[in-house]
Amino acid sequence: MGENSAIALIFLLAVVFANLPWLNERVLLVAPEPPRGKREWIRFAEWGLLYGVMTGAGFVLEYAVTGEVYPQGWAFYVTTLCLFAVAALPGFIWRHDLRRHLRRQKKRSDRLRAAEDQS
């Protein structure tokens, strides 16, 4: 695997992993949904855990491509955490804002359709 394909793979995995907690109702993708629903603190804990998994995957890919893992300072981890947060934005918006608006719009269109059918 070349460097460019490893970079593309890690970016793709990061976007997918960053959005999983907000797009999935299962806990850690395997446990069933809790009885009272999946709480936000669980979603953020999953998100942090998936950030750790992505960091580990980055180390593995770096070692596979270059043969060594270069030491990084704290600024690297802060930057990657911020990029992971930006990558999670679509799932977060879907969960907390867009889905509600789409449901409201569907209810409006259903009411208008029902009113048209009655007349």
Secondary structure, 3 states (H helix, E strand, C coil): CCHHHHHHHHHHHHHHHHHHHHHCCCECCCECCCCCCCCHHHHHHHHHHHHHHHHHHHHHHHHHHHCCCCCCCHHHHHHHHHHHHHHHHHHHHHHHHHHHHHHHHHHHHHHHHHHHHHC
